[in-house]
Amino acid sequence: MSVARITTVTFNSQEAAEVASASYVENSPSDFPEAQQLLGVKAEGNKLVAVTLYADQEAMERASASRKKVLDANKDVLSVDTMVGSVEINHTQ
């Protein structure tokens, strides 16, 4: 069963969130090659939400090193909240 990692990142400014969003769009496909699906949401002001789907828990764990590297490299990050769960529906049109 697929698993999802949902990450909400709060930055120290809206501008920092915009820079990080552009970087995520450009780099996430190569940073997370095992991801089945990547979804980035620019939320209110200084927050970004990333939803990443993986084939299984093991694939998600293999991506953890890249995730840590990306997050640690951005000094404008104030906080990171993460949830992991099983994918119950993945509907697209």
BANU-204970 format. One record per residue: residue number from 1; residue in three letters; y, z, x of N, C-alpha, C in turn. Coordinates in nm, 4 decimals, padded with zeros to 6 digits. Example, Ala and Ser with C-alpha at 12.3 -4.5 7.8 and 13.67 -1.06 7.14 Angstrom:
2
    nr   rest         nY         nZ         nX        caY        caZ        caX         cY         cZ         cX
     1    ala   -00.5690    00.7800    01.3190   -00.4500    00.7800    01.2300   -00.3300    00.7800    01.3200
     2    ser   -00.2250    00.7080    01.2850   -00.1060    00.7140    01.3670    00.0030    00.7870    01.2900
//
This chain:
93
    nr   rest         nY         nZ         nX        caY        caZ        caX         cY         cZ         cX
     1    met   -00.1177    00.0000    00.0838    00.0000    00.0000    00.0000    00.1244    00.0000    00.0887
     2    ser    00.2255   -00.0750    00.0509    00.3511   -00.0812    00.1250    00.4243    00.0519    00.1179
     3    val    00.4993    00.0781    00.2233    00.5839    00.1971    00.2262    00.7284    00.1541    00.2473
     4    ala    00.8189    00.2365    00.1964    00.9620    00.2110    00.2124    01.0258    00.3274    00.2855
     5    arg    01.1178    00.2924    00.3744    01.2017    00.3942    00.4376    01.3440    00.3650    00.3903
     6    ile    01.4044    00.4633    00.3247    01.5408    00.4509    00.2749    01.6276    00.5408    00.3615
     7    thr    01.7261    00.4828    00.4253    01.8121    00.5558    00.5171    01.9569    00.5423    00.4732
     8    thr    02.0229    00.6556    00.4542    02.1656    00.6575    00.4250    02.2372    00.7099    00.5484
     9    val    02.3290    00.6297    00.6003    02.4034    00.6664    00.7197    02.5504    00.6829    00.6816
    10    thr    02.6075    00.7970    00.7177    02.7492    00.8234    00.6963    02.8200    00.8124    00.8309
    11    phe    02.9264    00.7333    00.8333    03.0029    00.7091    00.9551    03.1347    00.7857    00.9507
    12    asn    03.2019    00.7950    01.0644    03.3266    00.8704    01.0694    03.4455    00.7954    01.0105
    13    ser    03.4257    00.6680    00.9730    03.5329    00.5914    00.9085    03.4738    00.4710    00.8350
    14    gln    03.5524    00.4170    00.7456    03.5111    00.2958    00.6747    03.5004    00.1792    00.7727
    15    glu    03.5908    00.1733    00.8683    03.5885    00.0657    00.9671    03.4598    00.0702    01.0502
    16    ala    03.4180    00.1895    01.0892    03.2936    00.2034    01.1659    03.1743    00.1580    01.0826
    17    ala    03.1763    00.1869    00.9534    03.0680    00.1429    00.8641    03.0656   -00.0088    00.8537
    18    glu    03.1817   -00.0709    00.8494    03.1887   -00.2165    00.8406    03.1345   -00.2827    00.9676
    19    val    03.1671   -00.2263    01.0829    03.1152   -00.2787    01.2099    02.9635   -00.2634    01.2145
    20    ala    02.9148   -00.1466    01.1742    02.7701   -00.1222    01.1746    02.6983   -00.2147    01.0760
    21    ser    02.7599   -00.2399    00.9612    02.7002   -00.3289    00.8627    02.6848   -00.4701    00.9193
    22    ala    02.7879   -00.5190    00.9846    02.7813   -00.6530    01.0446    02.6729   -00.6585    01.1522
    23    ser    02.6614   -00.5527    01.2299    02.5582   -00.5470    01.3337    02.4186   -00.5453    01.2721
    24    tyr    02.4018   -00.4699    01.1627    02.2729   -00.4621    01.0945    02.2318   -00.5997    01.0423
    25    val    02.3256   -00.6708    00.9828    02.2972   -00.8046    00.9305    02.2512   -00.8974    01.0425
    26    glu    02.3179   -00.8899    01.1553    02.2870   -00.9796    01.2661    02.1590   -00.9419    01.3405
    27    asn    02.1362   -00.8123    01.3607    02.0306   -00.7689    01.4522    01.9035   -00.7146    01.3884
    28    ser    01.9076   -00.6712    01.2644    01.7903   -00.6034    01.2072    01.6649   -00.6900    01.2000
    29    pro    01.6739   -00.8200    01.1738    01.5493   -00.8977    01.1730    01.4756   -00.8951    01.3077
    30    ser    01.5501   -00.8965    01.4180    01.4833   -00.8899    01.5488    01.4536   -00.7461    01.5907
    31    asp    01.5339   -00.6502    01.5452    01.5087   -00.5094    01.5774    01.3847   -00.4555    01.5061
    32    phe    01.3557   -00.5096    01.3867    01.2451   -00.4597    01.3046    01.1533   -00.5750    01.2622
    33    pro    01.0832   -00.6344    01.3590    01.0044   -00.7544    01.3294    00.8872   -00.7305    01.2341
    34    glu    00.8393   -00.6073    01.2215    00.7278   -00.5801    01.1305    00.7734   -00.5524    00.9876
    35    ala    00.9026   -00.5460    00.9659    00.9529   -00.5204    00.8312    00.9176   -00.6372    00.7399
    36    gln    00.8645   -00.6040    00.6235    00.8357   -00.7069    00.5238    00.9624   -00.7468    00.4495
    37    gln    01.0535   -00.6502    00.4361    01.1780   -00.6750    00.3653    01.2842   -00.5806    00.4188
    38    leu    01.4043   -00.6335    00.4375    01.5189   -00.5547    00.4810    01.6291   -00.5698    00.3771
    39    leu    01.6854   -00.4581    00.3360    01.7946   -00.4598    00.2387    01.9016   -00.3654    00.2887
    40    gly    02.0215   -00.4164    00.3083    02.1339   -00.3335    00.3504    02.2372   -00.3294    00.2408
    41    val    02.2847   -00.2099    00.2099    02.3845   -00.1913    00.1044    02.5049   -00.1202    00.1638
    42    lys    02.6217   -00.1822    00.1533    02.7443   -00.1149    00.1929    02.7890   -00.0343    00.0728
    43    ala    02.7742    00.0945    00.0832    02.8030    00.1838   -00.0282    02.9482    00.2312   -00.0197
    44    glu    02.9764    00.3382   -00.0882    03.1120    00.3909   -00.0968    03.1720    00.4215    00.0403
    45    gly    03.2870    00.3642    00.0675    03.3650    00.3953    00.1860    03.2926    00.3849    00.3179
    46    asn    03.2485    00.4971    00.3689    03.1927    00.5043    00.5034    03.0414    00.5211    00.5059
    47    lys    02.9724    00.4727    00.4024    02.8271    00.4897    00.3951    02.7553    00.3554    00.3875
    48    leu    02.6422    00.3501    00.4572    02.5516    00.2362    00.4486    02.4150    00.2875    00.4077
    49    val    02.3444    00.2076    00.3272    02.2083    00.2410    00.2865    02.1192    00.1252    00.3294
    50    ala    02.0118    00.1575    00.4000    01.9149    00.0563    00.4414    01.7814    00.0888    00.3765
    51    val    01.7227   -00.0119    00.3145    01.5897    00.0014    00.2556    01.5010   -00.0978    00.3290
    52    thr    01.3980   -00.0450    00.3931    01.3079   -00.1296    00.4710    01.1658   -00.1104    00.4204
    53    leu    01.0992   -00.2209    00.3904    00.9604   -00.2158    00.3442    00.8675   -00.2570    00.4575
    54    tyr    00.7588   -00.1818    00.4706    00.6558   -00.2090    00.5708    00.5202   -00.2194    00.5029
    55    ala    00.4283   -00.2893    00.5667    00.2942   -00.3075    00.5108    00.2221   -00.1748    00.4937
    56    asp    00.2447   -00.0831    00.5879    00.1762    00.0460    00.5823    00.2504    00.1477    00.6688
    57    gln    00.2041    00.2699    00.6662    00.2651    00.3798    00.7400    00.2673    00.3524    00.8904
    58    glu    00.1604    00.2946    00.9412    00.1511    00.2681    01.0842    00.2587    00.1686    01.1297
    59    ala    00.2821    00.0650    01.0507    00.3861   -00.0325    01.0844    00.5235    00.0342    01.0845
    60    met    00.5464    00.1214    00.9881    00.6736    00.1925    00.9824    00.6910    00.2817    01.1052
    61    glu    00.5853    00.3508    01.1441    00.5924    00.4386    01.2609    00.6193    00.3595    01.3886
    62    arg    00.5620    00.2411    01.4003    00.5877    00.1579    01.5185    00.7357    00.1176    01.5268
    63    ala    00.8011    00.1073    01.4125    00.9428    00.0695    01.4095    01.0353    00.1877    01.4391
    64    ser    00.9815    00.3066    01.4437    01.0652    00.4260    01.4610    01.1410    00.4270    01.5933
    65    ala    01.0827    00.3768    01.6999    01.1520    00.3741    01.8289    01.2758    00.2846    01.8228
    66    ser    01.2621    00.1683    01.7602    01.3774    00.0786    01.7447    01.4843    00.1428    01.6574
    67    arg    01.4410    00.2091    01.5516    01.5347    00.2764    01.4613    01.6135    00.3825    01.5365
    68    lys    01.5442    00.4636    01.6142    01.6105    00.5694    01.6920    01.7105    00.5094    01.7903
    69    lys    01.6713    00.4016    01.8567    01.7592    00.3361    01.9529    01.8871    00.2866    01.8858
    70    val    01.8739    00.2228    01.7705    01.9892    00.1704    01.6976    02.0814    00.2844    01.6542
    71    leu    02.0239    00.3888    01.5969    02.1053    00.5007    01.5494    02.1706    00.5767    01.6643
    72    asp    02.0967    00.5998    01.7706    02.1511    00.6751    01.8842    02.2628    00.5996    01.9566
    73    ala    02.2607    00.4683    01.9495    02.3610    00.3876    02.0188    02.4968    00.3894    01.9486
    74    asn    02.5009    00.4316    01.8232    02.6259    00.4296    01.7482    02.6857    00.5702    01.7458
    75    lys    02.7927    00.5894    01.8215    02.8564    00.7217    01.8328    02.9434    00.7555    01.7121
    76    asp    02.9576    00.6615    01.6181    03.0374    00.6858    01.4978    02.9559    00.7420    01.3823
    77    val    02.8268    00.7672    01.4038    02.7393    00.8209    01.2994    02.7660    00.9703    01.2828
    78    leu    02.7969    01.0101    01.1592    02.8146    01.1518    01.1280    02.6844    01.2160    01.0823
    79    ser    02.6098    01.1439    00.9975    02.4840    01.1989    00.9473    02.3894    01.0867    00.9062
    80    val    02.2603    01.1223    00.9068    02.1551    01.0286    00.8663    02.0613    01.1037    00.7731
    81    asp    02.0425    01.0504    00.6534    01.9477    01.1066    00.5567    01.8401    01.0017    00.5318
    82    thr    01.7144    01.0442    00.5364    01.6033    00.9508    00.5243    01.5025    00.9991    00.4220
    83    met    01.4520    00.9045    00.3442    01.3406    00.9290    00.2526    01.2361    00.8215    00.2780
    84    val    01.1096    00.8597    00.2648    00.9983    00.7660    00.2803    00.9094    00.7805    00.1587
    85    gly    00.8634    00.6673    00.1065    00.7741    00.6733   -00.0083    00.6956    00.5455   -00.0252
    86    ser    00.6006    00.5492   -00.1166    00.5199    00.4297   -00.1451    00.5984    00.3367   -00.2365
    87    val    00.5783    00.2087   -00.2166    00.6461    00.1081   -00.2989    00.5656    00.0916   -00.4282
    88    glu    00.6302    00.1191   -00.5384    00.5637    00.1103   -00.6690    00.5920   -00.0236   -00.7369
    89    ile    00.7064   -00.0846   -00.7082    00.7386   -00.2175   -00.7602    00.8318   -00.2866   -00.6616
    90    asn    00.8124   -00.4151   -00.6442    00.8960   -00.4956   -00.5574    00.9165   -00.6296   -00.6295
    91    his    00.9980   -00.6272   -00.7309    01.0206   -00.7443   -00.8151    01.1350   -00.8289   -00.7599
    92    thr    01.1140   -00.9572   -00.7463    01.2208   -01.0503   -00.7096    01.2155   -01.1678   -00.8057
    93    gln    01.3262   -01.2351   -00.8203    01.3311   -01.3535   -00.9074    01.3588   -01.4757   -00.8269
//
